[in-house]
Amino acid sequence: MMDSKRALEEAQGDMERAVDLLRKRGAAKAEKRMGKEAREGMVGHYLHHDGKLAVLVEVNCETDFVARNPEFHTLVRHIAEHIAAAAPTAIDKDGVPATGSSVSGGSSRSRSRRVASPRT
């Protein structure tokens, strides 16, 4: 909120210019973080009630604070559930058509690198 206020003051009340300033600052912050590797995280799972479908997914993040956060745990669980709901056919990352997806939010970047869902 303070960033918005400062941008408006710097733009002398011009809303359009303030929005442009905020975008430029956000891009600069994102560019700084590009080289950071997500080394923390957790492995989430989902086992269907009939036992015929299981999903394991590893989601990494930059800090252990994020990895311990209950909201991050919920996110990982939901990702595993969504993978199961998509009826996947791949059993390893080489069989997945698209590479791992990135999830951004807050001050930490997350990345899903491995997905496995063997059907029995």
Sequence and secondary structure as in RCSB ss.txt:
>XXXX:A:sequence
MMDSKRALEEAQGDMERAVDLLRKRGAAKAEKRMGKEAREGMVGHYLHHDGKLAVLVEVNCETDFVARNPEFHTL
VRHIAEHIAAAAPTAIDKDGVPATGSSVSGGSSRSRSRRVASPRT
>XXXX:A:secstr
 HHHHHHHHHTTT HHHHHHHHHHHHHHHHHHHTT    EEEEEEEE TTSSBEEEEEEEES HHHHT HHHHHH
HHHHHHHHHHT    SSGGG SS   EEEETTEEEEEEEEE  B 
